[in-house]
Amino acid sequence: MKHSPQYRSKREEERAEAKKTLGYKLWSVLFTLLYPFIAIFTFVFSGIVMIFSGISRGLAYLFKLVRG
């Protein structure tokens, strides 16, 4: 929702100014390019954690059976 300039908040003005900076533009481009790699890493890492969690639960179950 766009407000007329006289009603814009200070925060909206600061946000508009920040979007003009080189750092913001660079971050936007890098994030867009790297997002697929971030998503794949997250998926793979989550899978690895799930595998080790399953191993841990299985070992805990076995040790519980052995100790009775």
KOLNUPA-59467 format. One record per residue (C-alpha): residue in one letter; residue number from 1; x, y, z; chain. Coordinates in steps of 0.5 Angstrom, whole numbers. Example, Ala and Ser with C-alpha at 12.3 -4.5 7.8 and 13.67 -1.06 7.14 Angstrom:
<recs>
a_1_25_-9_16_A .
s_2_27_-2_14_A .
</recs>
This chain:
<recs>
m_1_0_0_0_A .
k_2_3_7_-2_A .
h_3_2_13_2_A .
s_4_3_20_-1_A .
p_5_10_23_1_A .
q_6_8_27_7_A .
y_7_5_21_10_A .
r_8_11_16_10_A .
s_9_14_14_16_A .
k_10_21_15_18_A .
r_11_22_8_17_A .
e_12_20_7_10_A .
e_13_24_13_8_A .
e_14_30_10_11_A .
r_15_28_3_8_A .
a_16_28_7_1_A .
e_17_35_10_2_A .
a_18_38_3_4_A .
k_19_35_0_-2_A .
k_20_40_5_-6_A .
t_21_46_3_-3_A .
l_22_51_-2_-7_A .
g_23_51_-6_-1_A .
y_24_44_-8_-1_A .
k_25_44_-9_-9_A .
l_26_50_-13_-8_A .
w_27_47_-17_-2_A .
s_28_40_-18_-7_A .
v_29_44_-21_-13_A .
l_30_49_-25_-9_A .
f_31_43_-28_-5_A .
t_32_39_-29_-11_A .
l_33_45_-33_-14_A .
l_34_47_-37_-8_A .
y_35_39_-39_-6_A .
p_36_39_-45_-10_A .
f_37_46_-48_-6_A .
i_38_43_-45_1_A .
a_39_37_-49_-1_A .
i_40_41_-56_-3_A .
f_41_46_-55_3_A .
t_42_40_-55_8_A .
f_43_36_-61_5_A .
v_44_42_-65_5_A .
f_45_44_-63_12_A .
s_46_37_-64_14_A .
g_47_38_-71_11_A .
i_48_45_-73_15_A .
v_49_42_-70_21_A .
m_50_36_-75_20_A .
i_51_40_-81_19_A .
f_52_45_-80_25_A .
s_53_38_-79_29_A .
g_54_36_-85_27_A .
i_55_42_-89_28_A .
s_56_42_-86_35_A .
r_57_35_-88_37_A .
g_58_37_-95_34_A .
l_59_43_-96_38_A .
a_60_39_-93_44_A .
y_61_34_-98_43_A .
l_62_39_-104_43_A .
f_63_42_-102_49_A .
k_64_36_-101_53_A .
l_65_34_-108_50_A .
v_66_41_-111_53_A .
r_67_41_-108_59_A .
g_68_34_-110_60_A .
</recs>
